[in-house]
Amino acid sequence: MCIVVAKYFDEIGWVGVKNRDRNYIPEISFRQKISDGVETLLFWDDITQYNEGMNNGGVCIISASLMVLDDEKEITVRAKTPSKDGAKIKRALRFPNVKAAAMSLIKDKLPGNTLIFDRDTCYLLEGSWKAGGYADREYVYKIREIPHDKTIARTNHGIWLSDAGYQRNPEDEAETLSRISSESRLAIAEYCVANAEEPNDIIDNLAKTYTDEPQLNGLRTAHNKKQMRTTSQIMMIPSEKTMFVRPVQSHMTFNFWQMNDPKKDLWIEILGNRVLYKTKEEGGKLPFPKMTHKVD
């Protein structure tokens, strides 16, 4: 379960931010490749092989799931094959312009609330399998370009596709509670992105505590190991060709000299968790109940 938001800044262009929620501790690495003149930088989950990222044409892709049952089934068992959705995003990033990347995702039938953007243009794609189906069912989608004077935020229910994602289901209390969480996190995300005066305001404000209920915050926390909690934050700034990552609760492998080679166009910056502990100082509470991290 995740949050994705985007905002246009006059001096910078579009900026996209994601809070990534998992029910396990991800093992994150980064993959950088040049193919047919296009350089790609991928945020890579080594457990599920899911990925998203950016390319040197300035195209960035981040996504929040609408196939919520699949999302919740992810566990710490390593995937034997690459994530299907991750593979679709990886293919789309071979295209150096944002419209072609968006059309690739539609052709590949990517489900989810997906932001595809560069410095000047941002598309939101809402895609889902009709009536909760899968690849053998009908794929439905809506895509729109977001104007510069608007902000955009999505969580894990559809807005343009109202039947997609979590629903208020009188016969399923767990799904109803998840829908309430999705609605609460959407309201927080809309507030954070609308009131941001600079990019760091978005990612930092999405790490703060707004309610005492852990599952309703933008940065989700949990006491139960099976519950979703925010494990990382990602911010992409196309005009700077930079991906910023805050690990939060993730193992991360990062070769500084390899990934920040001056001969390459794309860059990674690692953000500290200081904002989480600042929240602790202001509120007198831990920013999140920590999961147990294995140490090799």
Salt bridges, closest charged atoms under 4 A:
ASP21 OD2 - ARG220 NH1 3.77
GLU27 OE1 - ARG78 NH2 2.36
ASP45 OD2 - ARG20 NH2 2.96
GLU52 OE2 - LYS18 NZ 2.64
ASP71 OD2 - ARG22 NH2 2.93
GLU74 OE1 - ARG22 NH1 2.23
ASP108 OD2 - ARG91 NE 2.92
ASP120 OD1 - ARG119 NH1 3.37
GLU126 OE2 - ARG154 NE 2.76
GLU138 OE1 - LYS130 NZ 3.57
GLU183 OE1 - ARG168 NH2 2.61
GLU183 OE2 - ARG179 NE 2.85
ASP204 OD1 - ARG246 NH2 2.97
ASP212 OD1 - LYS285 NZ 3.22
